[in-house]
Amino acid sequence: MEPKILHLLSGCPSILHLRDAYEDDDCGHVVTDLCDGGDLFDRLSSSTRFSEFDAAAVLTQLMAAVAYYHRLGVVHMDINEKVDVWSAGVIRMKIN
């Protein structure tokens, strides 16, 4: 995602926050939140049961993020099962 748009969207807790963006001679770099809990597909594919509570938490965060995008006039166009899941005791989702 373009750094300008990511910066614009950083006000929502369910969207990756842009920490820094810079370019070197070869390419551009974007520094965002660390999401070390894997992605939603991995979580759903694991042998661990995905509870109704976890499903509700993920869908609530996903819909809040999509609503935030739309309020700002942004369309994501590629939300899928590869969204990042950031784990801190409970499932927290970050859309990139």
C-alpha positions in Angstrom: 0.0 0.0 0.0 1.2 3.5 -0.8 2.8 5.1 2.3 0.7 8.3 2.0 -2.5 6.2 2.2 -1.2 4.1 5.0 -0.3 7.2 6.9 -3.9 8.5 6.3 -5.4 5.3 7.6 -3.1 5.0 10.7 -5.9 6.3 13.0 -7.7 3.0 13.2 -6.4 0.3 15.6 -7.2 -2.5 13.2 -5.0 -1.0 10.4 -1.2 -1.2 10.3 0.3 2.0 11.6 3.0 3.6 9.4 6.1 4.1 11.6 8.5 5.2 8.9 9.0 5.2 5.2 12.3 5.8 3.3 14.1 5.0 0.1 17.6 3.8 -0.6 19.3 3.4 -4.0 17.4 0.2 -4.8 13.9 0.5 -3.4 11.4 2.0 -1.0 10.9 0.7 2.5 7.9 0.9 4.8 8.2 0.3 8.6 4.9 -0.7 10.2 3.7 -2.4 13.4 5.2 -5.8 14.1 2.6 -8.5 13.5 4.2 -11.7 14.7 1.1 -13.7 15.2 0.9 -15.0 11.6 -2.0 -14.4 9.3 -5.7 -15.3 9.5 -5.3 -18.2 7.0 -2.6 -19.8 9.2 -4.8 -19.3 12.3 -7.8 -20.8 10.6 -5.8 -23.7 9.2 -4.1 -24.6 12.6 -5.3 -27.6 14.6 -6.4 -25.1 17.3 -10.2 -24.6 17.3 -11.3 -21.2 16.2 -13.9 -20.3 18.8 -17.1 -18.2 18.2 -15.6 -15.5 20.4 -12.4 -15.4 18.3 -14.5 -15.3 15.1 -16.6 -12.4 16.5 -13.4 -10.5 17.5 -11.9 -10.9 14.1 -15.0 -9.9 12.2 -15.7 -6.9 14.4 -12.1 -5.6 13.8 -12.3 -6.3 10.1 -15.6 -4.5 9.7 -14.3 -1.6 11.8 -11.3 -1.3 9.5 -13.4 -1.5 6.4 -15.8 1.2 7.7 -12.8 3.4 8.5 -11.4 3.0 5.0 -14.8 3.9 3.5 -15.3 6.9 5.7 -12.0 8.3 4.3 -13.0 7.4 0.7 -10.4 4.6 0.4 -11.2 1.2 -1.1 -8.8 -1.6 -0.2 -9.5 -4.0 -3.1 -7.6 -7.0 -1.7 -8.8 -8.0 1.8 -8.4 -11.7 2.0 -7.5 -14.5 4.5 -3.8 -13.3 4.4 -4.6 -10.3 6.7 -2.1 -10.2 9.6 -3.1 -11.4 13.1 -1.2 -9.7 15.8 -1.4 -11.6 19.1 -1.2 -10.0 22.5 -3.2 -12.4 24.7 -6.2 -12.0 22.4 -6.6 -12.0 18.7 -5.9 -8.5 17.3 -6.0 -8.0 13.6 -4.1 -5.5 11.5 -5.1 -5.0 7.8 -2.2 -3.9 5.6 
